[in-house]
Amino acid sequence: MPVEFLGIATTNDQSETSARSTRPFDLGYLERLVRAHADNGWTRVLFAYGSSGPEPAALAAHVAARVPDIELLLAHRPNVSYPTYAAKTFATLDQLSGGRLSVHFITGGNDHEQRREGDTLTKDERYARTQEYIQVVKQAWASDEPFDHHGPFYDFDDFVLDTKPFEGRTPTISFGGSSDAAYRVGAAEADIYAVWGEPLDRTREQIERVHAEAAAAGRTPPPRIHAAFRPIVAPTTELAWEKAHRVLDRIEARKAAAGGTLSRRHPITSPENAGSQRLLAIAAAGERYDDVLWTATAKATGGAGNSNALVGTPEDVAQALLAYYDLGVRVISARGYDLLDDAIDFGRYVIPLVREGVAERDARAAAAARADEPAVADEPAA
């Protein structure tokens, strides 16, 4: 089965380890970064969402017109628009990009960040709203006739989209979260379920939970699984770990210079969202898992999003990723701390090894299937 790779698209080069050296809104940097992903084997790039950041749909439209050979993943929060408007925006972007759009729905795990844009619902209410929102978007994409909707969060009559997604396709919907409500909603509605990189046994537990919730919702097959990591790669294992500790030192230095914080969006201590709580609990239990998974970066950032690292040579990291593939992970998100150079290096040195390993697995599976086929008796002569 194919494996896909997700990178990041952003308008400046700031990361947890360094202040930006570009302008805050640098279209040239955005295009170079996306072009680097497209030229080095990545499948798609993510346009992230934050209350203070640039509007990601506009950035995706800009990139769609300038980089024609990479897919686009648009992050979207349901609190910022009505679902009929969102369905129209997504369909328009899918047309502009020639069918390259996917949408990642973010329910929101931080009450304070949500209130910055007027969202005062509780966490469980937000998940219920997200499910209704996704259902409306799907119906708008699919329906050729006007329809009415009367739900707990949205109420409208006689809506139909004249502009549908490109050539009748349905853009892929992805979704993430580690709470009970997240598993329930995402497993019922999403095509891809996103988890943050955790040790193999914890990842297996999450996949089993998603599959169980999908079965309970009558979903066959279940969503594909997406796992996210921060690769720290060097030519030798020793150099990779030296690099990893330099990364950690730079994170701590930036945090100290900023008075103990890294982002207005995420607290260093006591995060509200279940995913970050899981990452911090794993980090508290141990710093290194499965040889190459390193939790020190997650601990230093408060479990802020994609923050567990994979440390090693390209071969080490590729073998680690293939172990996740063997669990059922089919989409790998990888973002380095030097966004541009690390995207190039990961694409050149790690992605080909992972794809080679997947191809070998596919070939073995095909050979085994052929071996299991019953022999066909020769037809009798006339």
Solvent accessible surface area in square Angstrom, and as a share of the most:
residue,aa,sasa,rsa
1,M,122,0.55
2,P,101,0.64
3,V,10,0.06
4,E,29,0.13
5,F,0,0.00
6,L,4,0.02
7,G,5,0.05
8,I,22,0.11
9,A,4,0.03
10,T,36,0.21
11,T,4,0.02
12,N,29,0.15
13,D,31,0.16
14,Q,81,0.36
15,S,12,0.08
16,E,31,0.14
17,T,6,0.04
18,S,35,0.23
19,A,68,0.52
20,R,107,0.39
21,S,99,0.64
22,T,30,0.17
23,R,151,0.55
24,P,77,0.49
25,F,101,0.42
26,D,13,0.07
27,L,62,0.31
28,G,32,0.31
29,Y,9,0.03
30,L,0,0.00
31,E,53,0.24
32,R,126,0.46
33,L,0,0.00
34,V,0,0.00
35,R,78,0.28
36,A,10,0.08
37,H,2,0.01
38,A,20,0.16
39,D,93,0.48
40,N,24,0.13
41,G,32,0.31
42,W,15,0.05
43,T,26,0.15
44,R,14,0.05
45,V,0,0.00
46,L,38,0.19
47,F,1,0.00
48,A,48,0.37
49,Y,22,0.08
50,G,9,0.08
51,S,28,0.18
52,S,90,0.58
53,G,39,0.38
54,P,58,0.37
55,E,99,0.44
56,P,3,0.02
57,A,14,0.11
58,A,62,0.48
59,L,15,0.07
60,A,0,0.00
61,A,32,0.25
62,H,33,0.15
63,V,0,0.00
64,A,6,0.05
65,A,81,0.63
66,R,128,0.47
67,V,3,0.02
68,P,95,0.60
69,D,86,0.45
70,I,4,0.02
71,E,60,0.27
72,L,1,0.00
73,L,9,0.04
74,L,3,0.01
75,A,2,0.02
76,H,20,0.09
77,R,9,0.03
78,P,3,0.02
79,N,30,0.15
80,V,58,0.33
81,S,29,0.19
82,Y,87,0.33
83,P,0,0.00
84,T,17,0.10
85,Y,132,0.50
86,A,1,0.01
87,A,0,0.00
88,K,94,0.40
89,T,36,0.21
90,F,1,0.00
91,A,0,0.00
92,T,59,0.34
93,L,7,0.04
94,D,0,0.00
95,Q,74,0.33
96,L,113,0.56
97,S,5,0.04
98,G,37,0.36
99,G,16,0.15
100,R,35,0.13
101,L,0,0.00
102,S,7,0.04
103,V,0,0.00
104,H,31,0.14
105,F,1,0.01
106,I,44,0.22
107,T,7,0.04
108,G,10,0.10
109,G,24,0.23
110,N,27,0.14
111,D,50,0.26
112,H,100,0.45
113,E,6,0.02
114,Q,1,0.00
115,R,130,0.47
116,R,72,0.26
117,E,67,0.30
118,G,62,0.60
119,D,6,0.03
120,T,111,0.64
121,L,50,0.25
122,T,81,0.47
123,K,57,0.24
124,D,101,0.52
125,E,74,0.33
126,R,2,0.01
127,Y,15,0.06
128,A,48,0.38
129,R,22,0.08
130,T,1,0.00
131,Q,48,0.21
132,E,13,0.06
133,Y,0,0.00
134,I,0,0.00
135,Q,82,0.37
136,V,1,0.01
137,V,0,0.00
138,K,65,0.27
139,Q,79,0.35
140,A,0,0.00
141,W,12,0.04
142,A,80,0.62
143,S,22,0.14
144,D,119,0.61
145,E,121,0.54
146,P,67,0.42
147,F,20,0.08
148,D,81,0.42
149,H,34,0.15
150,H,119,0.53
151,G,25,0.24
152,P,122,0.77
153,F,66,0.28
154,Y,17,0.06
155,D,91,0.47
156,F,26,0.11
157,D,94,0.49
158,D,103,0.53
159,F,37,0.15
160,V,49,0.28
161,L,8,0.04
162,D,140,0.73
163,T,62,0.36
164,K,42,0.18
165,P,3,0.02
166,F,58,0.24
167,E,148,0.66
168,G,70,0.67
169,R,76,0.28
170,T,88,0.51
171,P,0,0.00
172,T,26,0.15
173,I,1,0.01
174,S,3,0.02
175,F,1,0.00
176,G,23,0.22
177,G,24,0.23
178,S,21,0.13
179,S,18,0.12
180,D,90,0.47
181,A,7,0.05
182,A,0,0.00
183,Y,9,0.03
184,R,129,0.47
185,V,3,0.02
186,G,0,0.00
187,A,0,0.00
188,A,21,0.17
189,E,14,0.06
190,A,0,0.00
191,D,57,0.30
192,I,7,0.03
193,Y,0,0.00
194,A,14,0.11
195,V,6,0.04
196,W,76,0.27
197,G,1,0.01
198,E,3,0.01
199,P,2,0.01
200,L,39,0.19
201,D,67,0.35
202,R,63,0.23
203,T,1,0.00
204,R,109,0.40
205,E,98,0.44
206,Q,4,0.02
207,I,9,0.05
208,E,102,0.46
209,R,82,0.30
210,V,0,0.00
211,H,74,0.33
212,A,61,0.47
213,E,37,0.16
214,A,0,0.00
215,A,72,0.56
216,A,89,0.69
217,A,53,0.41
218,G,65,0.63
219,R,60,0.22
220,T,128,0.74
221,P,103,0.65
222,P,49,0.31
223,P,4,0.03
224,R,83,0.30
225,I,2,0.01
226,H,14,0.06
227,A,0,0.00
228,A,6,0.05
229,F,1,0.01
230,R,0,0.00
231,P,9,0.06
232,I,3,0.01
233,V,26,0.15
234,A,12,0.09
235,P,110,0.69
236,T,64,0.37
237,T,63,0.37
238,E,125,0.56
239,L,83,0.42
240,A,0,0.00
241,W,36,0.13
242,E,79,0.35
243,K,55,0.23
244,A,0,0.00
245,H,88,0.39
246,R,135,0.49
247,V,8,0.05
248,L,35,0.17
249,D,92,0.48
250,R,112,0.41
251,I,0,0.00
252,E,74,0.33
253,A,63,0.49
254,R,68,0.25
255,K,29,0.12
256,A,78,0.60
257,A,93,0.72
258,A,60,0.47
259,G,68,0.66
260,G,34,0.32
261,T,72,0.42
262,L,42,0.21
263,S,50,0.32
264,R,169,0.62
265,R,104,0.38
266,H,30,0.13
267,P,52,0.33
268,I,35,0.18
269,T,98,0.57
270,S,99,0.64
271,P,8,0.05
272,E,80,0.36
273,N,27,0.14
274,A,22,0.17
275,G,8,0.07
276,S,0,0.00
277,Q,87,0.39
278,R,66,0.24
279,L,1,0.00
280,L,41,0.21
281,A,63,0.49
282,I,8,0.04
283,A,11,0.09
284,A,90,0.70
285,A,78,0.60
286,G,23,0.22
287,E,96,0.43
288,R,132,0.48
289,Y,38,0.15
290,D,69,0.36
291,D,110,0.57
292,V,15,0.09
293,L,1,0.01
294,W,2,0.01
295,T,1,0.01
296,A,10,0.07
297,T,0,0.00
298,A,0,0.00
299,K,133,0.56
300,A,5,0.04
301,T,5,0.03
302,G,0,0.00
303,G,0,0.00
304,A,30,0.23
305,G,22,0.21
306,N,13,0.07
307,S,3,0.02
308,N,1,0.01
309,A,0,0.00
310,L,2,0.01
311,V,1,0.00
312,G,0,0.00
313,T,15,0.09
314,P,19,0.12
315,E,98,0.44
316,D,46,0.24
317,V,0,0.00
318,A,1,0.00
319,Q,115,0.51
320,A,15,0.12
321,L,1,0.01
322,L,2,0.01
323,A,33,0.25
324,Y,4,0.02
325,Y,10,0.04
326,D,88,0.46
327,L,41,0.21
328,G,21,0.21
329,V,0,0.00
330,R,39,0.14
331,V,3,0.01
332,I,0,0.00
333,S,14,0.09
334,A,3,0.02
335,R,63,0.23
336,G,5,0.05
337,Y,11,0.04
338,D,70,0.36
339,L,11,0.06
340,L,43,0.21
341,D,77,0.40
342,D,23,0.12
343,A,6,0.05
344,I,39,0.20
345,D,60,0.31
346,F,6,0.02
347,G,4,0.04
348,R,142,0.52
349,Y,113,0.43
350,V,0,0.00
351,I,3,0.01
352,P,67,0.42
353,L,57,0.28
354,V,0,0.00
355,R,89,0.32
356,E,98,0.44
357,G,6,0.05
358,V,7,0.04
359,A,59,0.45
360,E,84,0.38
361,R,57,0.21
362,D,55,0.29
363,A,62,0.48
364,R,141,0.52
365,A,64,0.50
366,A,44,0.34
367,A,45,0.35
368,A,56,0.43
369,A,58,0.45
370,R,152,0.56
371,A,85,0.66
372,D,121,0.63
373,E,113,0.51
374,P,117,0.74
375,A,106,0.82
376,V,137,0.79
377,A,89,0.69
378,D,138,0.71
379,E,157,0.70
380,P,125,0.79
381,A,102,0.79
382,A,155,1.20
